């Protein structure tokens, strides 16, 4: 959805972009069921646009609801990431287990 | 001559896709096949026929995933059809009213399950106290385990540090008695031990665990 934030894109264009981000996409074809679900939920819509070569392509773009869902997700994700970073970053070097436990 | 959708490998793939998609509603089936055809048209653009072309076509189809994988993704995560029915061929149920199938979702481990297991095992050594607490939280959040399994995991998670603590105390007591056998037991250097470790534990660990619970 973030890829659709600034401009509509067609299927293969989305796939190419996601494939460049390592590890986000294993089977490229599964992006289409995902886009279909987003469309069914009213977060994404499609239009037809002529392509330079060959038949017109289906372009996907975000709806208003989609934009709001994306903003919510981004906020949630940042909060989650910061919490994890805080826990990982502020942890002291592990104390020898026997010493730490002996206090109790 | 460049490769198009009539290439034998591509045609075979599309045929298998249509077969696998037979379980989908008609409109969605038509859309999915059209989307994949469009994808393949773009992906194969500029690919020339020949030995190299053959390898390129195989690579494109490999990256796309199998028709079964794609059709299974139609059912996963979205309301409507459960994934099991989407994966199984649309054979009429003969003697069983509802074929149980391979318990959808049950066998799938997500990040929550992985964090749970890692937290409860390695977590003890990497982040004492914090690691296992995160692990236990993930155990309870996950839908992979039954309530009974979660209770057992929690009891074990709590029991392990307690047993370790008791063992450590027993070892320390035995050591003190041995070391203090010449002198009186009351003079054993017990304050040194607790002073040495007390500040670390109260400053470093207590705020940590409350921070973890808060978000």
Interface residues (C-beta under 8 A of the other chain):
Chain A: X10 X11 X12 X13 X15 X19 X26 X27 X28 X29 X30 X32 X33 X34 X35 X36 X37 X40 X53 X54 X55 X57 X58 X79 X83 X86 X87 X90 X91 X92 X94 X95 X97 X98 X99 X100 X101 X102 X103 X104
Chain B: X28 X31 X32 X34 X35 X36 X38 X39 X41 X42 X43 X45 X63 X64 X65 X66 X67 X69 X70 X71 X73 X74 X76 X77 X78 X124 X125 X126 X127 X128 X129 X130 X134 X161 X164 X165 X168 X169 X171 X172 X193 X194 X196 X197 X198 X200 X201 X204 X205 X208 X211 X212 X215
